[in-house]
Amino acid sequence: MTGESPKLGSDEYAWAGLSTATKPDNAFIGQKAIETDTGDTYEWTGSLWQLIATSGSQAIIGASLSTSVGDKATSGDTTVVTIAAGDKVRVYGASISADATLTGDVLIKIGSTQKTVKMRNAIVGGVHWIIPLSDNYIEGAAGEDVVLNNSVAEDISYAVYYTTV
């Protein structure tokens, strides 16, 4: 930082969108932006967006995270991370952005069990975080895939942050 502090109450993430889109130039110093198609994360220095992590190298709570990014336009369950039979997955959270105002829920499940906070009625253009219900991550049983579920057929972009153990 340059001696300037982020304003109180500011969110950690200022923006999420495609790598071809223009990132905002009015973010608070230290806020982050994530590209939903590449998974790359940038931090605003006050004058430019500095690349701080690339897809597959996200660092949260000391863990090196993988990132699954994509778009989803159908309602119901979509597998977003496939886990090998002997592996377990730990999901640290997900970011969601919507092309339209959602009128339902979006949540992350491991296997068939909901283990994250639901995002309800997203605001268009915003970045919304889905976080674990407890602890710093959620963990599935061996071989359980990570599933994104939305109750309405609206275009959404997502990034899921996870490790396998």
C-alpha positions in Angstrom: 0.0 0.0 0.0 1.1 3.6 -0.5 0.1 4.9 2.9 -3.5 5.1 1.8 -5.9 2.7 3.6 -8.8 0.9 2.0 -12.1 2.5 3.1 -13.8 0.8 6.0 -16.5 -1.6 5.0 -15.0 -2.3 1.6 -15.2 -5.8 0.2 -12.0 -7.8 -0.4 -13.0 -8.3 -4.0 -14.0 -5.4 -6.2 -14.7 -7.2 -9.5 -15.1 -10.5 -11.3 -15.4 -11.0 -15.0 -13.9 -12.2 -18.2 -10.2 -11.5 -18.9 -11.2 -9.5 -22.0 -13.4 -7.1 -20.0 -12.0 -3.8 -18.5 -11.4 -3.9 -14.8 -12.6 -0.9 -12.8 -10.2 1.9 -12.0 -12.1 3.1 -8.9 -11.3 0.1 -6.6 -9.9 0.7 -3.1 -6.2 0.0 -2.8 -5.7 -3.7 -1.9 -9.0 -4.9 -3.4 -8.8 -7.9 -5.7 -10.2 -8.8 -9.0 -10.7 -12.3 -10.4 -11.0 -13.3 -14.1 -13.7 -15.9 -14.2 -12.4 -17.5 -17.5 -8.8 -17.8 -16.4 -9.0 -17.9 -12.6 -6.2 -15.3 -12.4 -6.4 -12.9 -9.4 -5.2 -9.2 -9.4 -4.8 -6.6 -6.7 -5.4 -2.9 -7.2 -2.3 -0.8 -6.3 -4.0 2.5 -6.7 -2.8 2.9 -10.3 -2.9 -0.6 -11.8 -4.1 -4.1 -11.4 -1.1 -6.3 -10.3 -1.3 -10.0 -11.0 -0.9 -11.8 -7.7 -2.0 -15.4 -8.5 -2.6 -17.5 -11.5 -5.2 -20.3 -11.9 -4.0 -23.3 -10.0 -1.8 -21.3 -7.6 -4.4 -19.5 -5.5 -3.2 -19.2 -1.8 -5.8 -19.1 1.0 -4.9 -20.0 4.6 -1.5 -21.3 3.5 -2.9 -23.8 1.1 -2.1 -23.9 -2.6 -5.5 -24.0 -4.2 -6.8 -25.2 -7.6 -9.5 -23.2 -9.3 -12.4 -24.5 -11.4 -13.8 -21.7 -13.6 -16.7 -21.7 -16.0 -20.1 -20.5 -17.0 -23.5 -22.2 -16.4 -26.8 -21.4 -18.0 -29.0 -24.3 -16.9 -30.8 -24.9 -13.6 -30.1 -27.9 -11.4 -26.8 -29.7 -10.6 -23.7 -29.3 -12.6 -20.4 -31.1 -11.7 -17.7 -28.4 -11.6 -14.8 -30.5 -10.2 -14.5 -34.3 -10.7 -12.6 -36.0 -7.9 -10.8 -39.3 -8.3 -12.2 -42.4 -6.4 -9.5 -42.4 -3.7 -9.2 -38.6 -3.2 -11.2 -36.2 -1.0 -11.8 -32.6 -1.8 -11.7 -29.5 0.4 -13.7 -26.5 -0.9 -12.7 -23.1 0.5 -15.4 -21.1 -1.3 -16.6 -19.9 -4.7 -17.3 -16.6 -6.4 -20.4 -16.2 -8.6 -21.3 -13.4 -10.9 -24.7 -13.2 -12.8 -25.7 -11.8 -16.1 -29.2 -11.1 -14.8 -30.8 -10.7 -11.4 -31.3 -14.2 -10.0 -34.6 -15.0 -8.5 -33.5 -18.2 -6.8 -30.6 -19.8 -5.0 -27.0 -20.8 -6.0 -25.0 -23.2 -3.8 -22.1 -25.5 -3.8 -22.5 -29.2 -2.8 -20.0 -32.0 -2.4 -21.7 -35.1 -3.6 -25.4 -34.6 -2.9 -25.1 -32.7 0.4 -25.3 -28.9 0.7 -22.4 -27.7 2.7 -22.1 -24.0 1.9 -24.1 -20.8 2.5 -26.6 -20.2 -0.3 -26.4 -17.1 -2.5 -29.9 -15.8 -3.0 -31.1 -13.2 -5.6 -27.8 -12.0 -6.9 -27.4 -8.4 -8.0 -26.4 -8.1 -11.7 -22.7 -7.2 -12.1 -21.7 -8.0 -8.6 -19.4 -10.6 -7.3 -21.0 -12.9 -4.7 -19.2 -15.3 -2.4 -20.4 -18.7 -1.4 -18.6 -19.8 1.7 -18.5 -22.9 3.9 -21.2 -23.2 6.6 -18.5 -23.9 9.3 -14.7 -24.0 9.6 -12.4 -22.6 6.8 -13.4 -25.3 4.3 -15.7 -28.1 3.6 -14.5 -31.7 3.0 -16.2 -34.5 1.1 -16.0 -38.2 1.3 -13.6 -40.1 -1.0 -14.6 -39.7 -4.7 -17.4 -37.1 -4.1 -17.5 -34.5 -6.8 -18.0 -30.7 -6.3 -21.4 -29.7 -7.7 -22.8 -26.2 -8.4 -26.6 -26.0 -8.1 -28.8 -23.1 -9.2 -32.6 -23.1 -9.0 -33.2 -21.0 -12.1 -31.8 -21.1 -15.7 -29.8 -17.9 -15.7 -26.3 -17.3 -17.0 -23.7 -17.3 -14.2 -19.9 -17.4 -14.1 -18.2 -19.2 -11.3 -14.8 -19.9 -9.8 -14.5 -22.7 -7.2 -11.4 -22.7 -4.9 -10.4 -26.2 -3.7 -7.6 -28.7 -2.9 -7.6 -32.5 -3.0 -6.3 -34.5 0.0 
